[in-house]
């Protein structure tokens, strides 16, 4: 790294270098240097790098530089990301880098999202863009529908490959690879090579160069609490006051996240939150504001921000989740001053201990119940009273209908109209009127609505139109006058 100080070392397009300068990016990170060196030389890559190391910028610069070569003018590149958040972040990086380049350089984003415009995705894919950033499921759907044509893809990049397979997307990857040309350059980035990741890396690459950078130990634990939520909140406030810097607090549910963010804000800590109910644009704006220092505490549920590179993050707080999302641990594991603040009850050791205690408690309860049963048999304890059988609910007795009972509304066919349900005073059971009674009641109601009564019960009804405005008697012939001075 000592020999390389700027991005001028590589054949990066001038508009892209200008974009880097405007963003204040001058010196490449280790993973960026290694990626540019090997990819521009035409080698397949397997990059072992955590989030936050700058790998996204590294392979984005490599992909743009490769596609800008004369021999690749009719070729395109494909970037596959595990989720919409990661894909959106990658898309934004490339969009910013290629903003001043002419031609079909605007990257196309193809993701699964409630906010995504599938019609717009299809329209953009038909234009044969130079770069496509996509999630596996959505890209597979576009391939099956015949919208996405990948025969010109010469460069394939897989971001967070280990997470792609953790999410069970291997079948979609297989379908996508079958639609790609066999002659291509492949770059695979992952945080580990465990299980299927190692096999797929070997399957998709040829004589790949393995590069590694940016892996450091998980942040140190500096504070713990095993109290219930009120105690946790007090401990959180003390921790935020003792350790200044940008902090991400993880909650188990979106309701808890919203409530905690409100409490922190009222306590004097500038706070915002992100959860599943917020749109992707809202999440992006919130993350951007956090990076710009508009607030210092972000409350979040277990969502994947992916390759977001926030240099200002200094602390992680596990408020009530089972464990930190792996993406965030990787995000901060490359910083020397990062401290993680966790609760002991969420650690594996604590959970294991709680299980042991629960088993012991259950065994103790069973032993006590056994001893009580023996004591009752020996007469040392009174026998447990048998539960009383519930008495059957008494049968409802229908009150006989009374004939010729005069009601306020009168009689219909000699039967009294029931104004309400009949009630048996003894059983307090309410009876539904018979079908005949209901029909009679409905018939009377209809008659009342069609020709309302004018007695005191219904009020006097006057259908005569009243003209409150008195017309002046001018004596002139009006539109409806008769000319005799009487107007109408």
C-alpha positions in Angstrom: 0.0 0.0 0.0 2.9 2.4 0.5 3.7 2.6 -3.2 0.1 3.4 -4.1 -1.2 6.8 -3.0 -3.9 7.7 -5.6 -6.3 6.1 -8.1 -4.2 7.5 -10.9 -2.2 4.3 -10.9 -5.0 2.4 -12.8 -6.7 3.1 -16.1 -9.9 4.5 -14.6 -12.1 6.7 -16.9 -11.5 10.4 -16.3 -15.2 11.2 -15.3 -15.0 8.5 -12.7 -11.7 9.9 -11.3 -13.3 13.3 -11.1 -16.3 11.8 -9.2 -13.8 10.2 -6.7 -12.1 13.6 -6.2 -15.4 15.3 -5.6 -16.3 12.7 -3.0 -12.9 13.2 -1.3 -11.7 9.7 -2.1 -8.0 9.8 -2.9 -6.3 6.8 -1.4 -7.5 3.3 -2.1 -7.9 0.7 0.7 -6.1 -2.6 0.7 -9.0 -4.5 -0.8 -9.6 -1.8 -3.4 -5.9 -2.0 -4.5 -5.9 -5.8 -4.7 -9.2 -5.9 -6.6 -8.1 -3.3 -9.2 -4.7 -5.0 -9.7 -6.0 -8.5 -10.4 -9.3 -7.7 -12.1 -7.9 -5.2 -14.6 -5.3 -7.9 -15.4 -8.2 -10.2 -16.4 -8.1 -12.6 -13.5 -11.1 -14.1 -11.7 -11.3 -13.1 -8.1 -12.3 -14.6 -4.8 -12.3 -11.7 -2.3 -12.5 -12.4 1.5 -13.6 -9.1 2.9 -16.0 -7.8 5.4 -18.4 -5.0 4.9 -16.9 -1.6 5.5 -13.6 -2.4 3.9 -14.4 -0.6 0.6 -14.9 -3.7 -1.5 -18.0 -2.2 -3.2 -16.1 0.7 -4.5 -13.2 -1.6 -5.5 -15.2 -3.9 -7.7 -17.3 -1.0 -9.0 -14.2 0.8 -10.3 -12.9 -2.4 -11.8 -16.2 -3.2 -13.6 -16.5 0.3 -15.0 -12.9 0.4 -16.1 -13.2 -3.0 -17.8 -16.4 -2.1 -19.6 -14.8 1.2 -20.8 -12.2 -0.7 -22.9 -12.6 -0.6 -26.6 -12.9 -4.4 -26.9 -15.8 -4.4 -24.4 -18.0 -1.6 -25.9 -20.8 -4.1 -26.7 -20.4 -6.0 -23.4 -22.2 -5.6 -20.0 -21.7 -6.4 -16.4 -23.9 -8.0 -13.8 -23.8 -7.6 -10.0 -25.8 -9.9 -7.9 -26.6 -8.9 -4.3 -28.5 -10.9 -1.6 -31.2 -8.3 -0.7 -32.7 -5.1 -1.9 -30.9 -3.0 0.6 -27.5 -4.2 -0.5 -28.4 -3.9 -4.2 -29.7 -0.4 -3.7 -26.5 0.7 -2.0 -24.3 -0.8 -4.8 -26.6 0.8 -7.4 -26.1 4.2 -5.8 -22.3 3.8 -5.7 -22.1 3.0 -9.4 -24.7 5.6 -10.3 -22.6 8.3 -8.6 -19.4 7.1 -10.3 -20.9 7.1 -13.8 -23.0 10.2 -13.5 -20.8 12.2 -16.0 -20.2 9.4 -18.4 -22.1 9.4 -21.7 -24.0 6.5 -23.2 -25.9 3.7 -21.6 -23.9 3.9 -18.3 -26.9 4.5 -16.0 -27.1 1.3 -14.0 -30.4 -0.6 -13.9 -31.7 -1.8 -10.5 -33.8 -5.0 -10.5 -34.9 -5.8 -7.0 -37.8 -7.4 -5.1 -39.5 -4.6 -3.2 -43.1 -3.4 -2.5 -41.9 0.0 -3.7 -40.2 -1.3 -6.8 -41.7 -0.4 -10.2 -41.5 -3.7 -12.1 -42.7 -2.0 -15.3 -39.9 0.5 -15.1 -37.4 -2.3 -14.5 -38.6 -4.1 -17.6 -38.4 -1.0 -19.7 -34.9 -0.2 -18.5 -33.7 -3.8 -19.1 -34.9 -3.7 -22.7 -32.5 -0.8 -23.3 -29.6 -3.2 -22.8 -27.8 -1.3 -20.0 -24.1 -1.6 -19.5 -24.5 -2.5 -15.8 -27.3 -4.4 -14.0 -27.6 -4.6 -10.3 -30.1 -7.2 -9.2 -31.3 -9.6 -6.5 -31.5 -13.3 -7.4 -35.2 -13.8 -7.3 -36.1 -10.7 -9.3 -33.5 -11.3 -11.9 -34.6 -14.9 -12.3 -38.2 -13.7 -12.9 -37.0 -11.2 -15.6 -35.0 -14.0 -17.3 -38.0 -16.4 -17.3 -40.2 -13.7 -18.8 -37.7 -13.0 -21.6 -37.1 -9.4 -20.5 -33.5 -9.8 -19.2 -31.1 -10.8 -22.0 -27.7 -11.8 -20.5 -25.9 -13.1 -23.6 -23.7 -10.0 -23.6 -22.7 -10.2 -20.0 -18.9 -10.6 -19.8 -18.3 -9.6 -16.2 -20.1 -11.2 -13.2 -19.8 -9.9 -9.6 -21.4 -11.6 -6.6 -21.7 -9.5 -3.5 -22.0 -11.1 -0.1 -22.0 -14.6 -1.6 -22.2 -16.3 1.8 -25.3 -14.4 2.6 -26.9 -15.3 -0.7 -26.6 -18.9 0.2 -27.7 -18.3 3.8 -30.9 -17.0 2.4 -31.5 -20.2 0.4 -31.1 -18.5 -3.0 -28.8 -21.2 -4.6 -31.5 -22.4 -7.1 -31.9 -18.8 -8.4 -28.2 -18.4 -8.8 -28.0 -21.7 -10.8 -30.7 -20.4 -13.1 -28.9 -17.1 -13.6 -25.6 -18.7 -14.3 -27.1 -21.0 -17.0 -28.3 -17.8 -18.8 -24.8 -16.3 -18.8 -22.0 -16.9 -21.4 -19.4 -19.5 -20.3 -16.6 -17.1 -21.3 -16.7 -14.4 -18.7 -14.7 -12.9 -15.8 -16.1 -13.5 -12.4 -15.5 -11.7 -9.1 -16.9 -13.3 -5.9 -16.8 -11.4 -2.6 -17.6 -13.1 0.7 -16.8 -12.9 4.4 -16.0 -16.6 4.6 -15.6 -19.7 2.4 -17.6 -22.1 4.6 -19.9 -24.9 3.3 -21.4 -24.2 -0.1 -19.6 -20.9 -0.6 -16.3 -22.6 -1.2 -17.8 -25.0 -3.7 -19.7 -22.4 -5.7 -16.6 -20.2 -5.8 -14.6 -22.9 -7.4 -17.5 -23.8 -9.7 -18.0 -20.3 -11.0 -14.3 -19.2 -11.4 -11.3 -20.4 -13.3 -7.8 -20.1 -11.8 -9.1 -17.4 -9.5 -6.9 -15.2 -7.4 -7.8 -15.2 -3.7 -7.4 -11.8 -2.0 -8.0 -11.1 1.6 -8.2 -7.8 3.5 -9.9 -6.1 6.4 -10.7 -9.0 8.7 -10.3 -8.1 12.4 -11.6 -9.4 15.7 -15.2 -8.7 16.7 -15.5 -5.5 18.8 -14.8 -5.6 22.5 -17.6 -5.9 25.1 -17.5 -2.8 27.3 -20.8 -2.8 29.1 -23.4 -5.3 30.3 -26.8 -5.3 31.9 -29.2 -8.1 32.8 -32.0 -6.0 34.1 -35.5 -5.7 32.7 -36.3 -2.9 30.2 -36.4 0.0 32.7 -33.0 -0.9 33.9 -31.8 -1.4 30.4 -32.9 2.0 29.3 -31.1 3.7 32.3 -28.0 1.7 31.4 -28.3 2.7 27.8 -28.5 6.4 28.7 -25.4 6.1 30.9 -23.6 4.3 28.1 -24.5 7.0 25.5 -23.3 9.7 27.9 -20.1 7.9 28.7 -19.2 7.0 25.1 -19.7 9.7 22.6 -20.0 8.9 18.9 -22.4 7.3 16.4 -24.3 4.4 17.9 -26.6 1.8 16.4 -29.1 0.2 18.8 -30.8 -3.0 17.9 -34.4 -3.9 19.0 -36.4 -7.1 18.5 -39.5 -5.5 17.0 -40.5 -2.4 15.1 -42.8 -1.3 18.0 -39.9 -1.5 20.5 -37.7 0.4 18.0 -40.2 3.3 17.6 -40.8 3.5 21.3 -37.1 3.4 22.2 -36.3 6.1 19.6 -39.0 8.4 21.1 -37.7 7.8 24.6 -34.1 8.5 23.6 -35.1 11.7 21.8 -37.1 12.9 24.8 -34.0 12.2 26.9 -31.9 14.6 24.8 -30.2 12.2 22.3 -30.8 13.0 18.6 -32.3 9.7 17.4 -34.0 8.2 14.4 -35.1 4.6 13.6 -35.5 2.2 10.7 -37.7 -0.9 10.5 -39.8 -2.9 8.1 -42.6 -0.3 7.9 -40.3 2.4 6.4 -39.9 2.6 2.7 -36.5 2.0 1.1 -36.2 5.8 0.3 -36.8 6.6 4.0 -34.2 4.1 5.1 -31.7 5.5 2.6 -32.3 9.1 3.7 -32.0 8.0 7.4 -28.7 6.2 6.8 -27.4 9.2 4.8 -28.4 11.6 7.6 -26.6 9.3 10.1 -23.4 9.4 8.0 -23.7 13.2 7.8 -23.9 13.5 11.5 -27.4 14.9 11.7 -28.1 12.6 14.6 -25.9 10.2 16.6 -28.2 7.3 17.6 -29.9 5.0 15.1 -32.5 2.5 16.5 -33.0 -0.5 14.1 -34.6 -3.8 13.9 -32.8 -6.8 12.4 -32.7 -5.5 8.8 -29.9 -5.8 6.3 -28.2 -2.6 5.4 -25.5 -4.7 3.7 -22.5 -2.9 2.3 -23.2 0.5 3.8 -19.9 2.0 4.8 -20.3 4.4 7.7 -16.9 5.5 8.9 -18.5 7.3 11.9 -19.9 4.2 13.6 -18.3 3.8 17.0 -20.7 1.7 19.1 -23.2 -1.1 18.7 -25.9 -1.7 21.4 -27.8 -4.9 21.6 -30.9 -3.7 23.5 -33.1 -6.8 23.4 -32.3 -8.9 20.3 -30.9 -12.4 20.3 -27.7 -11.5 18.6 -26.2 -8.8 16.4 -26.9 -9.1 12.7 -23.8 -10.4 11.1 -23.7 -7.5 8.6 -23.2 -4.9 11.3 -20.5 -6.9 13.1 -18.6 -7.0 9.9 -19.4 -3.4 9.3 -17.6 -2.2 12.4 -15.1 -5.0 12.8 -12.5 -3.0 10.8 -12.4 0.0 13.0 -9.8 0.3 15.8 -12.1 2.3 18.2 -15.3 0.4 17.8 -16.9 -0.9 21.0 -19.9 -3.3 21.1 -22.2 -3.1 24.0 -24.3 -6.2 24.6 -26.6 -7.7 27.1 -25.4 -10.9 28.8 -28.9 -12.6 28.5 -28.5 -12.5 24.8 -25.2 -14.4 24.7 -25.1 -18.1 24.0 -23.6 -18.8 27.4 -26.4 -17.0 29.1 -29.1 -18.8 27.1 -27.4 -22.1 27.9 -27.4 -21.2 31.6 -31.0 -20.3 31.5 -31.9 -23.7 30.0 -30.0 -25.5 32.7 -31.8 -23.5 35.4 -35.2 -24.1 33.7 -34.6 -27.9 33.6 -33.5 -27.9 37.3 -36.6 -25.9 38.3 -38.9 -28.2 36.4 -37.3 -31.2 38.1 -37.6 -29.5 41.5 -41.3 -28.8 40.9 -42.0 -32.4 39.9 -40.2 -33.6 43.1 -42.3 -31.4 45.3 -45.6 -32.5 43.7 -44.5 -36.1 44.1 -43.8 -35.6 47.9 -47.2 -33.8 48.3 -49.0 -36.8 46.7 -47.3 -39.2 49.0 -48.1 -37.1 52.0 -51.8 -37.0 51.1 -51.9 -40.8 50.7 -50.4 -41.1 54.2 -52.9 -38.6 55.7 -50.3 -36.0 56.4 -52.0 -33.6 54.1 -55.7 -33.2 53.4 -56.9 -34.6 50.2 -57.3 -32.2 47.4 -61.0 -31.4 47.0 -62.5 -32.7 43.8 -63.7 -29.9 41.5 -67.4 -29.5 41.5 -69.2 -30.4 38.3 -70.7 -27.4 36.6 -74.5 -27.5 36.6 -76.1 -27.7 33.3 -77.6 -24.6 31.9 -81.3 -24.5 32.4 -83.4 -25.0 29.3 -85.0 -21.8 28.1 -88.7 -21.8 28.4 -90.5 -19.9 25.7 -93.1 -17.5 27.0 -96.5 -18.2 25.5 -97.7 -15.6 23.0 -100.5 -13.5 24.3 -103.3 -12.8 21.9 -104.9 -9.4 21.2 -102.5 -7.4 23.4 -102.8 -3.7 22.5 -99.4 -2.0 22.1 -98.4 1.6 21.3 -98.0 0.7 17.7 -101.3 -1.2 17.5 -102.0 -4.8 16.4 -101.3 -6.8 13.3 -103.5 -9.8 12.6 -104.4 -10.0 16.3 -100.8 -10.5 17.4 -98.9 -7.9 19.5 -95.9 -6.4 17.6 -92.8 -7.1 19.8 -91.0 -3.8 20.2 -88.0 -5.8 21.6 -87.1 -9.4 22.3 -89.3 -11.2 24.9 -87.6 -11.8 28.2 -88.1 -14.6 30.7 -87.8 -13.0 34.1 -86.8 -16.3 35.7 -84.0 -17.4 33.5 -83.0 -14.0 32.1 -82.8 -15.6 28.6 -83.7 -13.4 25.7 -85.8 -15.0 22.9 -85.7 -14.3 19.3 -89.2 -13.4 17.9 -90.8 -15.9 15.7 -90.5 -15.6 11.9 -94.2 -14.5 11.7 -93.7 -11.8 14.3 -90.6 -10.5 12.5 -92.4 -10.3 9.2 -95.3 -8.5 10.8 -93.0 -6.1 12.5 -91.1 -5.5 9.2 -94.4 -4.9 7.4 -95.5 -2.3 9.9 -92.2 -0.5 9.7 -92.4 -0.3 5.9 -95.9 1.1 6.1 -94.7 3.8 8.6 -91.9 4.8 6.3 -94.0 5.0 3.2 -96.9 6.9 4.8 -95.7 8.4 8.1 -98.2 9.1 10.8 -99.1 12.6 11.9 -99.9 11.8 15.5 -97.9 12.9 18.5 -95.7 9.9 18.5 -94.4 10.7 15.0 -94.8 14.4 15.0 -96.7 16.6 12.6 -95.5 16.4 9.0 -96.1 19.5 6.8 -95.3 18.9 3.2 -96.3 22.4 2.1 -93.4 24.4 0.7 -92.8 27.6 2.5 -91.3 30.6 0.7 -89.5 32.7 3.3 -88.4 35.3 0.8 -91.1 37.9 0.1 -91.1 39.1 -3.4 -91.7 42.9 -3.9 -94.9 43.8 -5.6 -93.6 46.1 -8.4 -96.6 45.9 -10.6 -94.4 45.2 -13.6 -94.8 42.2 -15.8 -92.4 39.6 -14.6 -91.4 36.3 -16.2 -94.4 34.7 -14.6 -96.5 37.8 -13.8 -99.9 38.6 -15.3 -99.4 42.3 -15.7 -102.0 43.3 -13.1 -99.6 44.4 -10.4 -100.0 41.1 -8.4 -96.7 39.6 -9.5 -97.7 35.9 -9.4 
